Amino acid sequence: MASSKKLIYKFCPMCSTEMVSKVSNDEASQVCPKCKFEFWNNPKPVASIIVHEAGKVLLLRRANEPLKGAWCLPGGFIQWGEEAAEAVIRECKEETGLVPDVCSVVGAYNIDNDPRGMHIDIIFEGKAKGSIVLSEEHDDYKFFEVNELPSVIAYKHREAIGDWRSGT
């Protein structure tokens, strides 16, 4: 469970330089003076999808920081004016080339383990059509058996896969 305590970085999670406080439009953030990483501790909406086929789930391996090398579901930030289901279709197409058929919502997850800040991840499930062509965001993909998932999975995607599998 996520803590209600506000997360503050003393050092940049990207380059280890000491962070400095910044206030802009009455919103506080922390900024790295070296690499310009900016940390906002307010949740941003994200949508992800469990693409499944023959009992296996699609995971993508992150090619870049943060969480480089970790596996995750296709997904990303919801844009202004966009519905969560529209965002997950767009993100899945951008990241994999697949066109998902969004079936249902698995759940909404408080992502408190991303160095960029807090997110609320609305996770869907469905099947997809097409051939996989990865974007530059990922360097590998695989359909995993649910009981043989990789050890390092980003965000709360392992929990979501478990919830989907159990039907909760």
CORURBEL-V326053 format. One record per run of one state. SS is the DSSP state (h for helix, s for strand, l for the rest). FROM is the first residue (numbers start at 1). TO is the last residue. Records with the same first field share a line. If there is no record, write none. Layout:
SS->FROM-TO + FROM-TO
//
This chain:
l->1-10 + 12-17 + 25-26 + 33-37 + 40-43 + 54-55 + 63-70 + 73-73 + 78-83 + 97-98 + 112-118 + 130-137 + 149-152 + 154-156 + 167-168
s->11-11 + 18-24 + 27-32 + 38-39 + 44-53 + 56-62 + 71-72 + 74-77 + 99-111 + 119-129 + 138-145 + 153-153
h->84-96 + 146-148 + 157-166
//
